[in-house]
Amino acid sequence: MNHTGATGATLWERGRFDARRGPHQVLFGRVYEDPEIELGAFAPHSRVFCIASAGCTAIALAPHHEVVAVDINEHQLAYAAQRIGGAPARAGTAERVMSVGRALAPLVGWSHARVAEFLALDEPVAQAAYWRDHLDTRRFRTVVDGLLSRPLLRTVYASPFLAFVPPHLGAVMRGRLARGFARHPNRTNPYARGLLLGELPDDHVPPATARPITLVHADAASYLEGVTPGTFGGFSLSNILDGADPAYARRLYAAVHRAAAPGAKLVRRSFGEPAVPPPADHDRAADDRALLWGIVEVTDARFASPAGSAFGRFVDS
């Protein structure tokens, strides 16, 4: 989860969510993105580009691809290198923010035993009923709406990070959770446990037979502008366009087009809602087990554009 901003500088380079001055931080202790999306989209054994973040996506792709992982936050990149080398996951800023919400669980009637019982289920129909009857309570909805209200979010996040966030975010996120619990078995979904219990499962390090992951400290657009045309067969861009202005979006897409090999696929995510409904075969948000995303779009990298996708809000006004 990375990068934003204008044609050059990005907020992510500051290594902080807030607008305050201070030392850079590790923002993400793990990646809340399901790499099965990328693994299903990218041609086997291709060279792929991804945002480094906490290293989880790069680790998942490495046994099947030659991976270049880029991050503009040098502290986040160093953490990803540690994870790839076998170090355990640790909490970043995102995890500490989410822990505040989990600390309120007893106040909404969520005991540890009840949550554990829910997470032990492996039948989505039963999960949907359990969620509706025992967890999605009035008290829970009230607390979530308060925590995800604009005034409270502004105390944590700089305003550009909130520009893409849909109104009534609490209701939107509850809907995404309900959609995911009705689709993916909890028992085998590590993202469900991470969200509800705060667990940070350690990803397996790449096997010795995998090619080494190349880590690069750079802005995504700048790096891709400098590679040989046709270098990459896949692009995992995380949600780097969340909060980006139209100029940076156009620049990044142009760099992707230049760097894409024939048949290359692009995977991009957003916490926002689609400006226009994406084609059914491109819309993978419901398939992502991380449960959080409003947009998970898979498109042909050489023909994707800000104006012609679910990121249609980047059209010039």
Secondary structure by P-SEA (a helix, b strand, c coil): ccccccccccccccccccccccccccccccccccaaaaaaccccccbbbbccccaaaaaaaccccbbbbbbccaaaaaaaaaaaabbbbbbcaaaaaaaaaaaacccccccaaaaaaaaacccaaaaaaaaacccccaaaaaaaaaaacaaaaaaccccccccccccaaaaaaaaaaaaaaacccccccaaaaaaaccccccccccccccccbbbbbccaaaaaaccccccccccccccccccccaaaaaaaaaaaaaacccbbbbbbbcccccccccccccccccccccccccccccccccccccccccccccccc
